[in-house]
Amino acid sequence: MRASGVLLPVSSLPSRYGIGCFSKEAYRFVDFLKRNGQSYWQLLPLGQTSYGDSPYQSFSTFAGNPYFISLEKLIADGLLTKEECAACDFGDDPSYVDYGKLYEVRYQLLRKAFARFDTADAEFAAFRDRETQWLENYALFMALKDKFQGKSWTQWPDGIRLRTPEALKASREELGQEALFYAYLQYEFFSQWEALKAYANKQGIRIIGDVPIYVALDSADAWAEPKLFQFDEDGMPVAVAGCPPDAFSKTGQLWGNPLYDWAYHKQTGYRWWIRRVSACYHMYDVVRIDHFRGFDEYYAIPAADKTAEFGEWEQGPGMELFDALKAQLGDLNIVVEDLGYITDSVRALVRACGFPNMKVLEFAFDAKDMLGENDYLPFHYDKNCVVYTGTHDNETLRGWLDGMPKEQYRQIERYLGRPVASRDELAVEIIRMAHASTADLCIVPLQDYLLLDNRARMNEPSTLGKNWKWRLLPGQLTARAGLFMRELAKIYGRMPQPEKKVKPEQKPQIKKTSKPVRESQPGKNRNEQVNEKK
């Protein structure tokens, strides 16, 4: 079924107190999407960010980002006061996140809330029991990072770095209250997120979550479960992840993530992956897996290298992993990120999985005259794909057009079949091109609907210090932009379809001469109905 949606990170919402979060602005954005004919809200990863503030480098693949906890909700719960929040300096530019100041003041407020929270609360206890498989290791990991002044676990003393029983026992006794604080943050995160997601689903909005293929080296996952990764006998990585030199970087991209020991995962029946993907479906309706190519072949860079120039391609798990996931979890709602240099074997894996892949219109036109040949041109699309104007790694559509050579601009005009007077008008036509395509799903970054230039760009790969910061300003989300979304969704058959009313089953006829019988309730029970809507 044809549909459309919007890409907007939670951090970019115009919430108060320095960063977008699960506040009333998030609920208003859901209402905006519904009102304007959208069916999906796509996010960036919701994990707790580490150094560099990238959502693709998290301290845990299972934990949520405490920055997204709504302070207004904590005020309403009596755990903080308006005065305490107003007294904090979150930065002086509401259009960008100041992560340095946010780190200093946000955790101060969250610690105050924890000090006033009843840790004997029954719901908190139930949450800890339900999530204990990852929560206990994560909470202790974060408490240890505080003890060691934020150092990576690879620099901790050998006993706790290698998780000897004696060191673990001593750390749990010493840091029990600090670990409880981090467990509390996860309780607040998931309580607030689950409420927001339930509201979105009730409004007919499905959530597309973004899941990095790799975990960070400095993460609870790598520290607590070293057998999952290519580590040596001393618990250090043998090789790390990245990608070879390309258009983004002449020396390649050195991500530094630990690589999976796929032989070990196979021996366990991919147990950890089943657990990970199951957790994703608890958080999202659809999962976009970043760097899908790594499941076919992954780029292994020697851990000691300073660039990604001398890596080697190694064989990934292929279809075997997805067969194991489907056997345990059923049909998978996955979007494949298959951008960049894609081989025939990757294409074959995508086809075998049957998952929709990505098409990006900013890749459809380049400086060379390749009209007709470029796979990202809409007439090449299969229906089973998701079309984007651009992604979080691209320039905004308007920024891309601003820096475009004349010959490339003319190339787009040739494709449209007419001259276009302004870059704003051309941006509008490219958004229209996405909606008009045969792709079942069309996702457009909100910056593109608002015709914002590269000051609103989210990420520039292979750069540090200026990424993941852009925020929507209050009042910037205009009714005009919403009406444009709605018009395109209506014209190109992407409006949500009303649910068909199912006629109730007829009650059994009871003859007067028969003994009384208890009438059966037609339809499904309440739980089944709720699950069906989700």
Disulfide bonds with the S-S distance in Angstrom:
none
